[in-house]
Amino acid sequence: REEIGRAMRALAPLCRDRPEADALAARRAVNAVEALAEVRSIACADRVRTAGLFLRRAACRLSDAASVQDFTRWAEEDLAGRARRHAGAIATWRALADAAPMMGMIGTVIGLVRMFAGMDDSAAIGPAMALAMLTTLYGVILSGAIAGPIAARLERLSEAELDWQRWTLARFEALARAELEATPLRARPPLRTVS
């Protein structure tokens, strides 16, 4: 049930998401964080205004990172969880695309059975044949024109989103590595909690 709910919620970003704009916003945010870290430190990364919840969370995690390993672990877990959620929604739409023609065939068989059962009544043949043909048509439309394209679009959006998020986290990890591994612990500014 959770996967079906996620698949339905995935319809919202289907039309409104623009991965190119998100990637551009990520580049700008990363450049701003890098510039601020060069002047001050990564502890100020959370002060950069970011577009989107992911960038905000990543900047806050970078700001509060006690070690490169902590930030890297969080980044890997976050991306893996995001990829799993995306894959679940995509798999649900793919399963619907695969099952729709079979459901149409079940309707076709039911229609043919009704047609053969009423062969002695010529008026009953038409509606039964219509049921057989319509269910096949509905199965093909649901599979080829609705569920299949939705799954393909969600897959492309997921790949594009995960690409710019991986890039962002790799740049933030490089910042953390440059500062946290080069500076002794007592010389680093104290960690702050985000309120």
HELIX and SHEET records of a PDB file:
HELIX    1   1 GLU A    2  ARG A    9  1                                   8    
HELIX    2   2 LEU A   11  ARG A   16  1                                   6    
HELIX    3   3 PRO A   19  VAL A   39  1                                  21    
HELIX    4   4 ILE A   42  ARG A   47  5                                   6    
HELIX    5   5 LEU A   53  ASP A   64  1                                  12    
HELIX    6   6 VAL A   68  ALA A  117  1                                  50    
HELIX    7   7 SER A  122  ILE A  141  1                                  20    
HELIX    8   8 LEU A  142  ALA A  147  3                                   6    
HELIX    9   9 GLY A  148  LEU A  180  1                                  33    
HELIX   10  10 LEU A  185  ALA A  187  5                                   3    
END                                                                             
